[in-house]
Each structure stands twice: as structure tokens, then as C-alpha cells.
């Protein structure tokens, strides 16, 4: 059935079902069913129950505790039930103290027992704390049948899937000492590779020492453990090559968004104030479809629909289920990768019609904003020098040049158009383009920020925007009108679903649309997290290492830095050459430690190659769009990468190439203290081990894990920052860093010390929160006061601090004033490393471009690749939770979604198998589903499937015994390696990147379909 019809009819079926039940007034006539439920098996033990006297008591043999969910990177709270006899996790559900699990979280002053009682009876629905299907699947994380718990050494060719079990001690010795480890010739061990005295690229000091021959990747979202990993790699070992996922996730949009709300270079993304929002515009997604807690967002969306008739528009190539009939929602199908055309059509309309919040835009300074009752000020009226010969070309004109002050900007006053300092407190004229005379009488051409934005939007016609995007002019105008009408109670939001060559620009536009509506930090508008609570500083100094390596001035293999500061640039200048183009991309705007770019450099041996690789909780070969097959080949070949170590619970598409596999703790066997996506309050979600770790033991009796492995390497190599007295305390003392518990105890102590309203833990709390079990490994490493605070932190599964009132006037309580940027002068001074052209000071519209400036169409013509591809996040899949059995059952496969008309044009129908073919990517194969809920000309496939080379979807041979693949884990199609690479870059390996930032592209990709 067509999905649009299904969504409409689903509501009717539900209503009809209720009516049938409610209206029956005759005796029941029908089959009599047996009440024997034994065929369904035995239910798990309940957490608590009433005794004969009516008192609530814990069930004997059942341990309960609050924890954190890491089945995806959103991170929410959990309530965990453990069978103490079998040491197994029975069930996980939501944490009622945590905002991400509950729309009305309980105050921390509520005792743990009362938090359970609050989930019962008449108040149970109001206090209900849920976790999504991903979270519920976490019960499988500990005892998954394909989890790796022993140390493995490859017993065949790299990546062949043949392994032998060895002792931890043997692995440690071989990794450190090297030798002819695999009968393939000598391999240098880690001891031979750490060289801080010689440059890794002679004559190019910016690339640092030969210690950078060690490459590492990790998941930075695991804050507590990730900070330990980074400490070892960067400060102790001394490598700058620590790669992560940000650039192939949503970093381009986050960096772009930040340009609209901050004067420097940061990463920001907004959320929606679900308590008061009345209008929403979602770009490349729909509510709940990517990013942010599904639990919190689901309740917020439902309440907004019912309580305020929330109106929202989803601009997306695919119709998502939350855009359902009778919900006041509208779906605008857009061509994949054409979000910029749509967004500029909306901006052009708002600026031409002056459908914007004029009062807030005119506030040119904090003084002006205060006088107008506004929280933020903007630079909409600040004057930009537009004379190419002027020393401040493309920067703000300074008051000192005109005898009106210091280095602050200038404005023309609203109405009177008098030239004054922007700090005068006057409101600014918004649209200015004129010639001024400075105090020396010289003419200076200037234009206001908002004028420059309007000029850029008007450079392209509305007709072109409509043709390119597939969204009509009328619909773009209606969106613009609605944003202006709902104003502060509107919000523009998105996530990584717009990652084409202009993802950076799209993020910037989100911020500017919220600025034009006046909705930043407003009641019902675009709101921002108050952040998590880090644990690197405080009672224990975990951030610094005496004698540690400072890599902050070095440039990594990704070339995250300024090209103009490079040796290559300086040498070209010295030789009288034009320094542009650079030989390779440089990433100054977004230095995101892109793991995929790092290995592209390795494959090209430019600027150098890795000699060893340690991968922990990262799977870039699967997750990064546009990974070249040459990158994979360079990792699979021991001659090009001599040594590789994987550390994880599961084999994945990347660490399957490891020479040694070190087992690690799972999410329910570790301590944690992380931020949450979706929580706007000051908060941290915490966890402790729920059960005994399943990993093998060292000869000393320690459970093998990432921390113990790196500590043992550090001790054997005498690296700084580890061992006896390695940590400094606030009071001048020292502490040891010898094992897993040493780090985690001190990190949690630092977090707890910053939490000002922790509850006092009672004996009853201790029983109901399983605190004796949680504290046993770390209590002896803390003072009594520290232990009491950590115990309080763990008792509620974190710390959640909400203001007494959500709003102060029209704005969020506690929101900090922002300097909203229409024009960003720091960006406008940067140059593209290939062309040497200036970066835009405002968002700019352009066709998709390669690194060298060629259009995609030039190399990938529509005549050859007539369709446009877009990937998206499946609601209950992440790139690793297929290892949890329940997820494979709930979300068994993905499809190649097409519009019915597109399918007909291609000669395809439902159920046909097709190959998706791009210009130079690896073709992928999937099953067609066609209906009207897909934009015409689009090919939409969800990410997170096709794991036939990892997570148990692969066949392995361990100690000579075949471990067969689990077919259910390899279903569907994996799409990221299908995304083609940039043919204009140098080298055998390349990658398709955002033109401005170097983040990976995965949307708007020209493809064709070939029926199998």
C-alpha cells in the first residue's frame, strides 16, 4: 500500500477499533480462549512488588540500578534490571530522573524507591520514563553470541577472517616488541615507532615528529573513556593523528550553524522548545528521524500537536512517518542535495518582503538589545568595507577611521541614517550600500551585512531556486510567511541530512533563518543545550601530564590547519610562484580530525604513511561516505600498514583488518559520564558496571579492556602520565593511574564535585540503586567525601539541574546573550586552498562543486547519472546496534525507495533488485520499494544495514573452527562506499567533500539504477 494512504488510514483504523470496543453492549459471543500462558515462556522477575501489608518491596535476587544508554550517540538514561543469581541483564527501560527519558522528570530529591513507586498507579503515565527500541535492545549488549571476549591474533591474510586465540600477555609482548609476527617479514613493534626527535616529513616541521606514525581512531561521544584514550594518544604517546567521526556525521552543519550565533569558530546545533513551539521547519529530516532523543522528542511532538496544534513543514526527499495525516504537518519533497536552493528562496522572500523581526535585527549592540528588551544583538546593520584596495576589505569598517571611536564597527542609525559607533546604543539601518568619507577625506565603499545577504539571495532567480529544488515558489513563499508570522515561536532545525558539497552553508542558513524570525533562545523557538559536565579537572588533574607531549601546534595527516601557514605555501611564495592551488585540501574552518581523510592521506602516502594503527569504537570504513577502495586496500596490505590493533566488543568492517584484537567492556560493563542530545538543562548521564565484564582476565586478574591495554603499554614503554603518582590532586598530592578503576573513580569524583544539588544517599537508596555493587570497584580509590558524592551521582543515573522557571519573559531562563552574525568577517578573510578565492562572509549559493571548483555536472552528467541519491538514519538503527538481536528483529532490512513515477520511468517495480551505481564508488545492491512518499528523481536508502563483513554478519574461523555468519545481521544494503570520490583531487585515493569545510558528502549524489 502507498505509505501516504497507510498513514491516513491508520488513524481511521485506530479510531474504529476504539469505537468497536466502547460501543459493545451485548453479551460476548465468540470463541473461548485457553488461559494457559505457559506456551509463552516464563516472564522475567519484576523489579518490586507489594507485600501482604501493602508495602512496596524489592524482589529478592533482583538488582536495580540507573545507567546510561549507548546504543547510539544520542545518549539517554536507563533503568536496568539484573538477575543476581545468573549475573545477567534481564531488561532495560527509561530513567524517570532523566529529561531524555521523561517529559516530566522527577526531581533529584525524590528517593530512589519513590522513583519506582512513581511509575505505578494513577501517576504512572505522567511519570512514565521510556527508552526507544534502540535502548531496549541494550539488554543484548553483554552476552551477544558474536561478541569478542578473548584476545585474538590473525591466523591468515589480513581481513581474511582467520584467527587464533592467544594470551593477553603474548599479544602485549608482540605488539610492543615486533618481529616476524605472521611469517610475512619483520614488523616494527610500538617501542620502535615512538620517535619524538625526528621530523616525520623532513623540511615540513608543521607535521611534527615520527611519533605521528601511530594513527588512532575513536568515538569521542563516549566522554569518560574517550578522554582517557585521547590522553594516551596525544599527550602520552605524542601522536596528532587521532581521528573521529564528526566530519562524516554532522560537523559541517554544526560549524556552519555556529557562524550564525558566535563570532569565532565553534560547533553548534539548536533544538526545538517543545514546551511552547507553534511552527517548525525541518530541513533534511523530520522530528525524531535523526539526532536527539526519540523518547523526549516523541513526547514533545505529541504534546505540541495536541496542545498547540503545532504546524510544521518537513523539507526532505523522503516522507517520514511523523508527517502523518491530521497532524497539521506538511511534507515538501525536495530533490536530494538541493536544500540550498530552497533555503535561499525562503531567505530571498523574507528579505524582499521584510518578513522578519525588525526590532531584534536592528539591535546593533548589547546596549541597544537591552533597551529594546531583547536578549541578543546582531551585526545585521554593521557596515562592511567593500573596496578591494582598502586594508580592511571584507571586514567591518572601524569607528576609529571615521573619528567616532575605537576598533568597534559602524552603523547608520535607523531612520535618521547618521553614522555612529555600533556600540552607541542606537538601532541600525538594516539595508545600506553607500560611499562614506573617512576622517582623512578618502572615500570608502561600505554595505551592511543584511544588504550583502539580500544581494547574494537576489543573485539567483526564484524560478531557478524552484527548478533546482523541486519546491514551488508558492511553497517557499508560504514557509517564509509562516516563519515571520510565528516569529519567536518558530524554529528551523535539521541535522546531518543535508550533507552535500554545501552542508556548511546549509547549517549557516538554519541559524540565519532563526535570526530573521527572532527565535534564538526564545520561548517556543530555537534553544540550546546548557551542556554536560566534564571530569578532566577539579579534585584530580586528568587534563595535564607532567612531561607530556604538546601536539597543539602540529598539523595532522588530514591537514587540519591553515594552508597559508604551511611550508608548501611559504616555499611557493619564496620561489615567486602563485601559492594557489595547494597540492591537497586543507581544513581550517573545520579541523574535525576526520578519520576518513586521515586514511585517505595514508593511502596516498602524502604527507606520510602510518606504521601502526589502533582502532577503538570507530568504524570509518563502513560509516564514512565516499571512502575510496584504495583506502581499504592500503589498510589490508601489511606492507603499507605494518601493524593494526582493534579494540572493541565486536568485529566491524574496519577492525576486521586488525592483526590483534583486544576485547573491550560493553556499555553495561563500564562507568560513564556523558552529555545527552535532546536535554537543554545542565546535565550529565552516568553509569556503572551492571554485571561482571565478560572479557578474559590478565594474569594479574584484571578484566581486559581498552584502558588496561593502554596503561600496560604506557608502563612497559615508560610513557609519561601513567603509573604510580601519575595524577596530581587539587591539594598538592598524587594518585596512581595503574588500572581501569583508577581513571574512572577520579573522573567521576571530578564530575560529582561540580554538581551543586546532589541528594543525600540513604541506606534505602543504596539498596534500590544497587550502589554497593556500583561502588565496590572504585570506593577505595576515593576519600569518604568523594565516594559519598560519586555514590549520589550514580544513585539517580546522573545529575539533572533544571531552573525553577523555564522562561524569563520571552526567553529561556539562563540563556546567555549572543552576538548573532549575519556577516562573519573572520570567515570572509579566509581563502579556499585551491582557488585562493575568499570564503563568503554570508552564506552563498552555488552548484555542487569539487575541490578544484568544477561542477559535479561537468564530470557526472545527468544524461549518464539521471537520479539523485540521499541516505538517512533509520529511526531505530545506529551503525553498530545490529549486534543487538532485538534490533535485527524490529528493523530487519532496508530498501531502495523510489517515487512510483520514477520507478516506472526506470522500468522498475516493488521487489525488483537493483544496483545503485555512481561514477566511481563501489556499487551496492538493494530491493526497490516504490510509492508517492519519495521525491521524484530521488533514490533514498537508510544507513545502518548491510553488515555482511562485521557484527556477526561475517563468517570467521577461530582456532580452526568455523563461526558461521548470522544472516539476519547482513541484510539490506550498505551505501557509504557507493558514494563516489572527487576525481579532481591528486592521488590514487580521494574523497568527496563539502567544498568549504572538507566534511564528507553523502547527499545529492548523481547515480543510476541497474536492474539485477
ABEGO torsion letter per residue (X at the ends): XBAAAAAAAAAAAAAAAAAAAAABABBBBEBBBBABAAAAEBBBBBABBBBAAGBBBBBBGBBBBBBBBAABAAEBBBBBBBBAAAGBBABBBBBAABAAABABBBBAABBAAAAAAAABEAAAAAABBBBBAAAAAAAAAAABAABBABBBBBABBBGAGBBBBBBAAAAAAAAAAEEBAAGAEBBBBAAAABBAABBABBGBAAAEBAAAABBBBBBAABAAAAAAAAAAAAAAAGBABBBBAAAABAAAAAAAAAAAABABBBBBBBBBBAAABABBBBBGBBBGABEEBAAAAAAAAAAAAAAAGBBBBBBBABBBAABBBGAGBBBBBBBBGAAAAAAAAAAAAAAAAGBBBAAAAABABAAAAAAAGBABBBAAABBBBABAABAABGBBBBAAAAGAEBABBBBBBBGAGBBBBAAAGBBBBABBBBBBBBAAGBBBBBBBAAAAAAAAAAABBAAAAAAAAGBBAAAAAAAAAAAAAAEAABBBBBBAAABBAAAAAAAAAAAAAAAAAGABGBBGBBBBBAEBBBAABEABBAABBBGBBBAAABBBAAGBEBAAABAAAAAAAAAGBBAOBBABBBBAABBAGBAAAAAAAAAAGOABBBABBBBBGBBAAAABBGBBAAAAAAAABAAABABBBBBBABBBAAAAABABBBBBBBAAABBBBBBBBGBABBBBBBBBBABBBABBBBAAGBBBBAAAAAAAAAAAAGBBGBEBGABBBAAGBBBBBABAAAAAAAAAAAAAAABAABBBBBAAAAAAAGAAAAAAAAAAABBAAAAAAAAAAAAAGEBBBBBABABBEABBBGBBBBBBBABBAAAAABBBAAAGBBBBABBBBBBBBBAAGBBAAAABBAAABABBBBBBBBAABBAAAAABAAAAAABABBBBBBBAAAAAAAGBBBGBBBBBBBAABBBBBBBBBBBAABBBGBBBBBBGBGBAABGGABBBBBGGBBBBBBAAAABEBBAAAABBBBAABBEABBBBBBAAAGBBBABGBBBBBBBX
